[in-house]
Structures are given as structure tokens and as C-alpha cells.
Amino acid sequence: MHTLDILNQVVTRTDTATLRDQSQVENDLNTLGFAASKLWNVGWWFCGRV
């Protein structure tokens, strides 16, 4: 296999899980959501200035 052949391969994977006790991950999910919101806002602001 050539290097270019490897670069052109696309791997799609979907993992699924079941959350049994939301309270164990609730704070982490809230923190990630807050961080994602801030990144979105910075990106939106930056795109508006370009």
C-alpha cells in the first residue's frame, strides 16, 4: 500500500453507551457544555471580524 492510499482512507466509527447514573457525570458534562459554548462564541466573534 502506498502512503497516498493510506491518507485517502476514511474510518467512521460510532460508539454507543448507556448512562445508568447521570449524577456521576453530570458535573463533567455541564463543564464540557460550558467550554463548548465559549469556544463557539469565540469562533462566532472571530468570524464576524474577518
Protein Blocks (a to p, Z undefined) as FASTA:
>chain_A
ZZklmmmpccddddddddfblmlmmmmmmmmmmmmmmmmmmmmmmmmmZZ
